[in-house]
Amino acid sequence: MTQDRPFAHQRRERLMGELRRHGTVRVRDLARLLEVSELTVRRDIAALAARGLLTKVHGGATLPTDLHAGQTPARRNRPTAASLTIGMVVPSLDYYWPRVVRGARAASAALGVQLQLRGSSYDQAEDRRQISRLIEAGQVQGLLLAPNLDGGGVDEMVDWISDLPVPTIMVERQFPHWTPNQLEWVRSDHALGLEMAVRHLHAQGHRRVGLVLSEGSPTSAHLVQGWFKACEELDLPSDFVVRQGVSLHVPGHRQIIEGILDRCRRSRITALIVHSDPDAISVAQYLTEQGIAIPDDIALVGYDDEVAHLAQPAITAVRPPKARVGRVAVEMMVSRLLEGRRRPGQRVLVLPELNLRDSSVRRTEPR
């Protein structure tokens, strides 16, 4: 991946800037200015011409004829919110993401823009398929994306997204390495959410806490950051980290939980933070079956707060600000589309909250 050259949407914004300043541009000059091949410049010109932003001429481009009479394209072609359609591709429509989508729809309605939703899966090929459908329809001016950025092919996926012909904003995702400022994202501050959970348990008197993470979740990396930061600042041991799903649909989940609890006894763990809710509920059910009292024998804190309140006892949980993330994503995109290059790039963290319930509030003094 070449990171010292501009991505497609950056190149095209710079190309349009040169065109507005000079009225005409030459392919050869742009290639030298942008440090790309002439073929790349010709493709950019073709893409911009298809959107009616310039006119292709031999060896370069010029402003459309009706824009030479003293009116800049920035003023004449500036969109209004009511003319905008934003595409949104999310990896799930049945857990976590419905709240994000609700927030995005609420913001869209408030701002008078259209939102086109596509459901994908945690699979890069399906992400590309759904994103391509929105682009090929030619109806969206911007995209809100939550692609799979784990495993192999991440660099290629980042390059592909960066080369899309419309602005993009990542939602609950963050590119795993350096990217230019124009590549934007908005997500929950999961690291802070995990810190909140650790600090709550510490305040309840727990000095040995364990962390159980869902396998394959893009949230896990952020949770681990918050875990180590909180443990270091509170002088707590940080070695008890399990990366294994234990929800009820996982084959052998009871044996896995039994192994985790055996390790808890050996390490004198008195509290567990479990991601996500289904895993936390599975642990709570097993503890109850074994006659282990919650929270007196072991306290539980879940992460996601989708269904944690349904457990017995109800599970304290960190709630990422899902609806707010969706709202902010739409607001950021509308601002980007209306203001163009005048608006600085943004990367936004939204703070979670901790909902206290019976699973972590001690009724007896810690042993």
DRENDRENKE-349631 format. One record per residue (C-alpha): residue number from 0; residue in three letters; x, y, z. Coordinates in nm, 2 decimals. Layout:
! DRENDRENKE-349631
{site NUM, "ALA", {X, Y, Z}}
...
This chain:
! DRENDRENKE-349631
{site 0, "MET", {0.00, 0.00, 0.00}}
{site 1, "THR", {0.15, 0.34, -0.10}}
{site 2, "GLN", {0.08, 0.59, 0.17}}
{site 3, "ASP", {0.28, 0.89, 0.06}}
{site 4, "ARG", {0.05, 0.96, -0.24}}
{site 5, "PRO", {-0.31, 1.09, -0.21}}
{site 6, "PHE", {-0.60, 0.86, -0.23}}
{site 7, "ALA", {-0.86, 0.90, -0.50}}
{site 8, "HIS", {-1.10, 1.13, -0.33}}
{site 9, "GLN", {-0.81, 1.35, -0.22}}
{site 10, "ARG", {-0.66, 1.36, -0.57}}
{site 11, "ARG", {-1.00, 1.46, -0.71}}
{site 12, "GLU", {-1.05, 1.73, -0.46}}
{site 13, "ARG", {-0.71, 1.87, -0.54}}
{site 14, "LEU", {-0.78, 1.84, -0.91}}
{site 15, "MET", {-1.10, 2.04, -0.88}}
{site 16, "GLY", {-0.92, 2.30, -0.68}}
{site 17, "GLU", {-0.66, 2.34, -0.95}}
{site 18, "LEU", {-0.94, 2.36, -1.21}}
{site 19, "ARG", {-1.13, 2.63, -1.02}}
{site 20, "ARG", {-0.81, 2.83, -0.99}}
{site 21, "HIS", {-0.70, 2.81, -1.35}}
{site 22, "GLY", {-1.02, 2.73, -1.55}}
{site 23, "THR", {-0.83, 2.45, -1.73}}
{site 24, "VAL", {-0.58, 2.18, -1.63}}
{site 25, "ARG", {-0.35, 1.95, -1.83}}
{site 26, "VAL", {-0.31, 1.58, -1.76}}
{site 27, "ARG", {0.07, 1.61, -1.77}}
{site 28, "ASP", {0.08, 1.89, -1.52}}
{site 29, "LEU", {-0.16, 1.72, -1.28}}
{site 30, "ALA", {0.04, 1.39, -1.29}}
{site 31, "ARG", {0.35, 1.58, -1.19}}
{site 32, "LEU", {0.17, 1.78, -0.92}}
{site 33, "LEU", {0.00, 1.48, -0.77}}
{site 34, "GLU", {0.29, 1.24, -0.82}}
{site 35, "VAL", {0.08, 0.98, -1.00}}
{site 36, "SER", {0.07, 0.84, -1.35}}
{site 37, "GLU", {-0.11, 1.02, -1.63}}
{site 38, "LEU", {-0.34, 0.72, -1.66}}
{site 39, "THR", {-0.45, 0.77, -1.30}}
{site 40, "VAL", {-0.52, 1.14, -1.38}}
{site 41, "ARG", {-0.72, 1.05, -1.69}}
{site 42, "ARG", {-0.93, 0.81, -1.48}}
{site 43, "ASP", {-1.00, 1.08, -1.22}}
{site 44, "ILE", {-1.10, 1.33, -1.49}}
{site 45, "ALA", {-1.34, 1.07, -1.64}}
{site 46, "ALA", {-1.49, 1.00, -1.30}}
{site 47, "LEU", {-1.54, 1.38, -1.23}}
{site 48, "ALA", {-1.68, 1.43, -1.58}}
{site 49, "ALA", {-1.94, 1.16, -1.52}}
{site 50, "ARG", {-2.06, 1.36, -1.22}}
{site 51, "GLY", {-2.08, 1.68, -1.43}}
{site 52, "LEU", {-1.81, 1.86, -1.24}}
{site 53, "LEU", {-1.58, 1.92, -1.54}}
{site 54, "THR", {-1.55, 1.87, -1.92}}
{site 55, "LYS", {-1.29, 1.64, -2.07}}
{site 56, "VAL", {-1.08, 1.80, -2.34}}
{site 57, "HIS", {-0.78, 1.67, -2.54}}
{site 58, "GLY", {-0.49, 1.64, -2.29}}
{site 59, "GLY", {-0.68, 1.78, -1.99}}
{site 60, "ALA", {-1.00, 1.92, -1.86}}
{site 61, "THR", {-1.19, 2.25, -1.83}}
{site 62, "LEU", {-1.48, 2.38, -1.63}}
{site 63, "PRO", {-1.83, 2.31, -1.78}}
{site 64, "THR", {-1.93, 2.57, -2.03}}
{site 65, "ASP", {-2.20, 2.73, -1.81}}
{site 66, "LEU", {-1.96, 2.79, -1.53}}
{site 67, "HIS", {-1.73, 3.02, -1.71}}
{site 68, "ALA", {-1.96, 3.32, -1.68}}
{site 69, "GLY", {-1.81, 3.44, -1.35}}
{site 70, "GLN", {-1.98, 3.18, -1.12}}
{site 71, "THR", {-1.76, 2.92, -0.96}}
{site 72, "PRO", {-1.87, 2.55, -0.94}}
{site 73, "ALA", {-1.84, 2.57, -0.57}}
{site 74, "ARG", {-2.13, 2.81, -0.55}}
{site 75, "ARG", {-2.34, 2.68, -0.84}}
{site 76, "ASN", {-2.31, 2.31, -0.76}}
{site 77, "ARG", {-2.32, 2.33, -0.39}}
{site 78, "PRO", {-2.57, 2.07, -0.28}}
{site 79, "THR", {-2.85, 2.12, -0.02}}
{site 80, "ALA", {-2.92, 1.87, 0.25}}
{site 81, "ALA", {-3.26, 1.78, 0.09}}
{site 82, "SER", {-3.07, 1.67, -0.23}}
{site 83, "LEU", {-2.84, 1.43, -0.05}}
{site 84, "THR", {-2.86, 1.05, -0.02}}
{site 85, "ILE", {-2.62, 0.87, 0.21}}
{site 86, "GLY", {-2.55, 0.50, 0.18}}
{site 87, "MET", {-2.49, 0.29, 0.49}}
{site 88, "VAL", {-2.35, -0.06, 0.50}}
{site 89, "VAL", {-2.35, -0.25, 0.84}}
{site 90, "PRO", {-2.24, -0.60, 0.92}}
{site 91, "SER", {-2.55, -0.71, 1.11}}
{site 92, "LEU", {-2.91, -0.62, 1.14}}
{site 93, "ASP", {-3.00, -0.82, 1.45}}
{site 94, "TYR", {-2.74, -0.73, 1.72}}
{site 95, "TYR", {-2.57, -0.41, 1.82}}
{site 96, "TRP", {-2.62, -0.24, 1.48}}
{site 97, "PRO", {-3.00, -0.18, 1.49}}
{site 98, "ARG", {-2.94, 0.09, 1.75}}
{site 99, "VAL", {-2.67, 0.25, 1.53}}
{site 100, "VAL", {-2.90, 0.25, 1.24}}
{site 101, "ARG", {-3.18, 0.40, 1.44}}
{site 102, "GLY", {-2.95, 0.69, 1.54}}
{site 103, "ALA", {-2.85, 0.74, 1.17}}
{site 104, "ARG", {-3.21, 0.74, 1.06}}
{site 105, "ALA", {-3.31, 0.99, 1.33}}
{site 106, "ALA", {-3.03, 1.22, 1.22}}
{site 107, "SER", {-3.12, 1.18, 0.85}}
{site 108, "ALA", {-3.49, 1.27, 0.92}}
{site 109, "ALA", {-3.39, 1.57, 1.12}}
{site 110, "LEU", {-3.15, 1.69, 0.85}}
{site 111, "GLY", {-3.38, 1.61, 0.56}}
{site 112, "VAL", {-3.15, 1.37, 0.38}}
{site 113, "GLN", {-3.22, 1.02, 0.25}}
{site 114, "LEU", {-3.05, 0.71, 0.40}}
{site 115, "GLN", {-3.01, 0.39, 0.19}}
{site 116, "LEU", {-2.93, 0.09, 0.42}}
{site 117, "ARG", {-2.76, -0.23, 0.32}}
{site 118, "GLY", {-2.69, -0.53, 0.55}}
{site 119, "SER", {-2.37, -0.72, 0.50}}
{site 120, "SER", {-2.18, -0.97, 0.72}}
{site 121, "TYR", {-1.84, -0.99, 0.88}}
{site 122, "ASP", {-1.69, -1.08, 0.54}}
{site 123, "GLN", {-1.49, -0.85, 0.32}}
{site 124, "ALA", {-1.62, -1.00, -0.01}}
{site 125, "GLU", {-1.98, -0.93, 0.10}}
{site 126, "ASP", {-1.89, -0.58, 0.22}}
{site 127, "ARG", {-1.75, -0.51, -0.13}}
{site 128, "ARG", {-2.06, -0.65, -0.29}}
{site 129, "GLN", {-2.30, -0.43, -0.09}}
{site 130, "ILE", {-2.08, -0.12, -0.12}}
{site 131, "SER", {-2.05, -0.17, -0.50}}
{site 132, "ARG", {-2.43, -0.20, -0.53}}
{site 133, "LEU", {-2.48, 0.14, -0.37}}
{site 134, "ILE", {-2.21, 0.30, -0.59}}
{site 135, "GLU", {-2.33, 0.14, -0.91}}
{site 136, "ALA", {-2.68, 0.27, -0.85}}
{site 137, "GLY", {-2.54, 0.62, -0.88}}
{site 138, "GLN", {-2.78, 0.76, -0.61}}
{site 139, "VAL", {-2.55, 0.81, -0.31}}
{site 140, "GLN", {-2.32, 1.11, -0.25}}
{site 141, "GLY", {-2.15, 0.96, 0.06}}
{site 142, "LEU", {-2.11, 0.63, 0.24}}
{site 143, "LEU", {-2.11, 0.52, 0.60}}
{site 144, "LEU", {-1.92, 0.19, 0.63}}
{site 145, "ALA", {-1.85, -0.07, 0.89}}
{site 146, "PRO", {-1.63, -0.32, 0.69}}
{site 147, "ASN", {-1.45, -0.62, 0.82}}
{site 148, "LEU", {-1.09, -0.49, 0.89}}
{site 149, "ASP", {-0.96, -0.81, 1.05}}
{site 150, "GLY", {-0.75, -1.09, 0.91}}
{site 151, "GLY", {-0.60, -1.10, 0.57}}
{site 152, "GLY", {-0.66, -0.86, 0.29}}
{site 153, "VAL", {-0.70, -0.55, 0.52}}
{site 154, "ASP", {-0.45, -0.33, 0.32}}
{site 155, "GLU", {-0.63, -0.42, 0.00}}
{site 156, "MET", {-0.97, -0.34, 0.16}}
{site 157, "VAL", {-0.84, 0.00, 0.29}}
{site 158, "ASP", {-0.70, 0.08, -0.06}}
{site 159, "TRP", {-1.03, -0.01, -0.22}}
{site 160, "ILE", {-1.24, 0.20, 0.02}}
{site 161, "SER", {-1.00, 0.49, -0.02}}
{site 162, "ASP", {-1.04, 0.48, -0.40}}
{site 163, "LEU", {-1.42, 0.49, -0.39}}
{site 164, "PRO", {-1.57, 0.79, -0.59}}
{site 165, "VAL", {-1.77, 0.93, -0.30}}
{site 166, "PRO", {-1.66, 1.04, 0.05}}
{site 167, "THR", {-1.66, 0.77, 0.31}}
{site 168, "ILE", {-1.68, 0.77, 0.69}}
{site 169, "MET", {-1.61, 0.46, 0.90}}
{site 170, "VAL", {-1.87, 0.37, 1.17}}
{site 171, "GLU", {-1.75, 0.18, 1.47}}
{site 172, "ARG", {-1.44, 0.11, 1.28}}
{site 173, "GLN", {-1.09, 0.25, 1.26}}
{site 174, "PHE", {-0.83, 0.18, 1.00}}
{site 175, "PRO", {-0.55, -0.03, 1.17}}
{site 176, "HIS", {-0.26, 0.19, 1.05}}
{site 177, "TRP", {-0.18, 0.54, 0.95}}
{site 178, "THR", {-0.40, 0.71, 0.69}}
{site 179, "PRO", {-0.44, 1.07, 0.58}}
{site 180, "ASN", {-0.66, 1.30, 0.78}}
{site 181, "GLN", {-0.93, 1.30, 0.52}}
{site 182, "LEU", {-1.01, 0.94, 0.60}}
{site 183, "GLU", {-1.26, 0.98, 0.88}}
{site 184, "TRP", {-1.43, 0.77, 1.14}}
{site 185, "VAL", {-1.67, 0.79, 1.44}}
{site 186, "ARG", {-1.68, 0.51, 1.70}}
{site 187, "SER", {-1.75, 0.43, 2.06}}
{site 188, "ASP", {-1.46, 0.48, 2.30}}
{site 189, "HIS", {-1.45, 0.11, 2.39}}
{site 190, "ALA", {-1.11, 0.14, 2.57}}
{site 191, "LEU", {-1.27, 0.40, 2.81}}
{site 192, "GLY", {-1.57, 0.17, 2.85}}
{site 193, "LEU", {-1.35, -0.11, 2.97}}
{site 194, "GLU", {-1.17, 0.13, 3.20}}
{site 195, "MET", {-1.50, 0.23, 3.35}}
{site 196, "ALA", {-1.58, -0.14, 3.42}}
{site 197, "VAL", {-1.25, -0.21, 3.59}}
{site 198, "ARG", {-1.27, 0.11, 3.80}}
{site 199, "HIS", {-1.62, 0.02, 3.91}}
{site 200, "LEU", {-1.51, -0.33, 4.03}}
{site 201, "HIS", {-1.21, -0.18, 4.20}}
{site 202, "ALA", {-1.44, 0.06, 4.38}}
{site 203, "GLN", {-1.64, -0.24, 4.49}}
{site 204, "GLY", {-1.33, -0.39, 4.66}}
{site 205, "HIS", {-1.21, -0.63, 4.39}}
{site 206, "ARG", {-0.84, -0.65, 4.35}}
{site 207, "ARG", {-0.82, -0.96, 4.12}}
{site 208, "VAL", {-1.03, -0.92, 3.81}}
{site 209, "GLY", {-1.05, -1.12, 3.49}}
{site 210, "LEU", {-1.14, -1.03, 3.13}}
{site 211, "VAL", {-1.32, -1.27, 2.89}}
{site 212, "LEU", {-1.32, -1.15, 2.53}}
{site 213, "SER", {-1.54, -1.26, 2.23}}
{site 214, "GLU", {-1.33, -1.43, 1.96}}
{site 215, "GLY", {-1.30, -1.24, 1.64}}
{site 216, "SER", {-1.47, -0.92, 1.75}}
{site 217, "PRO", {-1.32, -0.59, 1.62}}
{site 218, "THR", {-1.40, -0.44, 1.96}}
{site 219, "SER", {-1.16, -0.67, 2.14}}
{site 220, "ALA", {-0.84, -0.47, 2.05}}
{site 221, "HIS", {-0.99, -0.15, 2.20}}
{site 222, "LEU", {-1.11, -0.34, 2.51}}
{site 223, "VAL", {-0.76, -0.48, 2.57}}
{site 224, "GLN", {-0.61, -0.13, 2.55}}
{site 225, "GLY", {-0.85, -0.01, 2.82}}
{site 226, "TRP", {-0.79, -0.32, 3.03}}
{site 227, "PHE", {-0.41, -0.28, 3.05}}
{site 228, "LYS", {-0.44, 0.10, 3.10}}
{site 229, "ALA", {-0.68, 0.06, 3.40}}
{site 230, "CYS", {-0.49, -0.23, 3.55}}
{site 231, "GLU", {-0.17, -0.04, 3.54}}
{site 232, "GLU", {-0.31, 0.28, 3.69}}
{site 233, "LEU", {-0.49, 0.09, 3.97}}
{site 234, "ASP", {-0.20, -0.15, 4.03}}
{site 235, "LEU", {-0.41, -0.46, 3.95}}
{site 236, "PRO", {-0.27, -0.78, 3.79}}
{site 237, "SER", {-0.36, -0.78, 3.42}}
{site 238, "ASP", {-0.26, -1.14, 3.32}}
{site 239, "PHE", {-0.61, -1.30, 3.34}}
{site 240, "VAL", {-0.73, -1.24, 2.98}}
{site 241, "VAL", {-0.93, -1.52, 2.80}}
{site 242, "ARG", {-1.00, -1.48, 2.43}}
{site 243, "GLN", {-1.27, -1.74, 2.37}}
{site 244, "GLY", {-1.64, -1.72, 2.31}}
{site 245, "VAL", {-1.86, -1.88, 2.57}}
{site 246, "SER", {-2.22, -1.79, 2.46}}
{site 247, "LEU", {-2.49, -2.06, 2.46}}
{site 248, "HIS", {-2.45, -2.13, 2.09}}
{site 249, "VAL", {-2.08, -2.21, 2.12}}
{site 250, "PRO", {-2.01, -2.59, 2.11}}
{site 251, "GLY", {-1.88, -2.70, 2.45}}
{site 252, "HIS", {-1.94, -2.36, 2.62}}
{site 253, "ARG", {-2.01, -2.53, 2.95}}
{site 254, "GLN", {-1.67, -2.70, 2.95}}
{site 255, "ILE", {-1.50, -2.37, 2.85}}
{site 256, "ILE", {-1.67, -2.18, 3.13}}
{site 257, "GLU", {-1.58, -2.46, 3.38}}
{site 258, "GLY", {-1.21, -2.42, 3.27}}
{site 259, "ILE", {-1.23, -2.04, 3.32}}
{site 260, "LEU", {-1.38, -2.08, 3.67}}
{site 261, "ASP", {-1.11, -2.33, 3.76}}
{site 262, "ARG", {-0.85, -2.07, 3.66}}
{site 263, "CYS", {-1.05, -1.81, 3.86}}
{site 264, "ARG", {-1.02, -2.02, 4.17}}
{site 265, "ARG", {-0.65, -2.07, 4.12}}
{site 266, "SER", {-0.59, -1.70, 4.06}}
{site 267, "ARG", {-0.83, -1.59, 4.34}}
{site 268, "ILE", {-1.03, -1.39, 4.08}}
{site 269, "THR", {-1.34, -1.23, 4.24}}
{site 270, "ALA", {-1.49, -1.05, 3.94}}
{site 271, "LEU", {-1.51, -1.10, 3.56}}
{site 272, "ILE", {-1.57, -0.86, 3.28}}
{site 273, "VAL", {-1.73, -1.05, 2.99}}
{site 274, "HIS", {-1.77, -0.93, 2.63}}
{site 275, "SER", {-2.04, -0.96, 2.50}}
{site 276, "ASP", {-2.39, -0.98, 2.66}}
{site 277, "PRO", {-2.47, -1.33, 2.54}}
{site 278, "ASP", {-2.14, -1.46, 2.68}}
{site 279, "ALA", {-2.20, -1.28, 3.01}}
{site 280, "ILE", {-2.54, -1.43, 3.04}}
{site 281, "SER", {-2.40, -1.78, 2.96}}
{site 282, "VAL", {-2.15, -1.74, 3.24}}
{site 283, "ALA", {-2.42, -1.61, 3.48}}
{site 284, "GLN", {-2.64, -1.92, 3.41}}
{site 285, "TYR", {-2.35, -2.16, 3.47}}
{site 286, "LEU", {-2.26, -1.99, 3.79}}
{site 287, "THR", {-2.61, -2.01, 3.92}}
{site 288, "GLU", {-2.64, -2.38, 3.82}}
{site 289, "GLN", {-2.32, -2.44, 4.02}}
{site 290, "GLY", {-2.45, -2.26, 4.33}}
{site 291, "ILE", {-2.20, -1.98, 4.30}}
{site 292, "ALA", {-2.35, -1.66, 4.42}}
{site 293, "ILE", {-2.35, -1.34, 4.20}}
{site 294, "PRO", {-2.21, -1.10, 4.31}}
{site 295, "ASP", {-2.10, -1.23, 4.65}}
{site 296, "ASP", {-1.88, -1.52, 4.52}}
{site 297, "ILE", {-1.80, -1.36, 4.19}}
{site 298, "ALA", {-1.91, -1.03, 4.04}}
{site 299, "LEU", {-2.00, -0.99, 3.67}}
{site 300, "VAL", {-1.99, -0.70, 3.43}}
{site 301, "GLY", {-2.10, -0.74, 3.07}}
{site 302, "TYR", {-2.01, -0.53, 2.76}}
{site 303, "ASP", {-2.26, -0.41, 2.50}}
{site 304, "ASP", {-2.57, -0.39, 2.72}}
{site 305, "GLU", {-2.81, -0.52, 2.45}}
{site 306, "VAL", {-2.97, -0.79, 2.67}}
{site 307, "ALA", {-2.78, -0.78, 3.00}}
{site 308, "HIS", {-3.08, -0.66, 3.19}}
{site 309, "LEU", {-3.27, -0.99, 3.11}}
{site 310, "ALA", {-3.03, -1.20, 3.31}}
{site 311, "GLN", {-3.09, -1.32, 3.66}}
{site 312, "PRO", {-2.95, -1.13, 3.84}}
{site 313, "ALA", {-2.95, -0.84, 3.60}}
{site 314, "ILE", {-2.60, -0.78, 3.48}}
{site 315, "THR", {-2.41, -0.46, 3.51}}
{site 316, "ALA", {-2.30, -0.36, 3.17}}
{site 317, "VAL", {-2.11, -0.10, 2.97}}
{site 318, "ARG", {-2.33, 0.05, 2.70}}
{site 319, "PRO", {-2.15, 0.19, 2.39}}
{site 320, "PRO", {-2.34, 0.50, 2.26}}
{site 321, "LYS", {-2.47, 0.32, 1.95}}
{site 322, "ALA", {-2.75, 0.55, 1.85}}
{site 323, "ARG", {-2.53, 0.85, 1.91}}
{site 324, "VAL", {-2.26, 0.71, 1.69}}
{site 325, "GLY", {-2.51, 0.67, 1.41}}
{site 326, "ARG", {-2.64, 1.02, 1.45}}
{site 327, "VAL", {-2.29, 1.17, 1.46}}
{site 328, "ALA", {-2.19, 0.97, 1.15}}
{site 329, "VAL", {-2.47, 1.12, 0.95}}
{site 330, "GLU", {-2.41, 1.47, 1.08}}
{site 331, "MET", {-2.04, 1.44, 0.99}}
{site 332, "MET", {-2.12, 1.32, 0.64}}
{site 333, "VAL", {-2.38, 1.59, 0.57}}
{site 334, "SER", {-2.12, 1.85, 0.69}}
{site 335, "ARG", {-1.86, 1.70, 0.47}}
{site 336, "LEU", {-2.09, 1.70, 0.16}}
{site 337, "LEU", {-2.21, 2.06, 0.22}}
{site 338, "GLU", {-1.88, 2.22, 0.32}}
{site 339, "GLY", {-1.64, 2.02, 0.10}}
{site 340, "ARG", {-1.27, 2.10, 0.16}}
{site 341, "ARG", {-1.35, 2.39, 0.38}}
{site 342, "ARG", {-1.43, 2.14, 0.66}}
{site 343, "PRO", {-1.13, 1.98, 0.84}}
{site 344, "GLY", {-1.13, 1.60, 0.86}}
{site 345, "GLN", {-1.27, 1.45, 1.18}}
{site 346, "ARG", {-1.21, 1.14, 1.38}}
{site 347, "VAL", {-1.46, 1.12, 1.67}}
{site 348, "LEU", {-1.48, 0.91, 1.99}}
{site 349, "VAL", {-1.81, 0.90, 2.17}}
{site 350, "LEU", {-1.82, 0.81, 2.53}}
{site 351, "PRO", {-2.00, 0.50, 2.67}}
{site 352, "GLU", {-2.19, 0.47, 2.99}}
{site 353, "LEU", {-2.19, 0.21, 3.27}}
{site 354, "ASN", {-2.53, 0.08, 3.38}}
{site 355, "LEU", {-2.51, -0.06, 3.73}}
{site 356, "ARG", {-2.72, -0.36, 3.82}}
{site 357, "ASP", {-2.73, -0.64, 4.08}}
{site 358, "SER", {-2.45, -0.85, 3.93}}
{site 359, "SER", {-2.17, -0.63, 4.05}}
{site 360, "VAL", {-2.29, -0.44, 4.36}}
{site 361, "ARG", {-2.17, -0.64, 4.66}}
{site 362, "ARG", {-2.40, -0.73, 4.94}}
{site 363, "THR", {-2.12, -0.86, 5.16}}
{site 364, "GLU", {-1.77, -0.75, 5.23}}
{site 365, "PRO", {-1.51, -0.89, 4.99}}
{site 366, "ARG", {-1.33, -1.20, 5.12}}
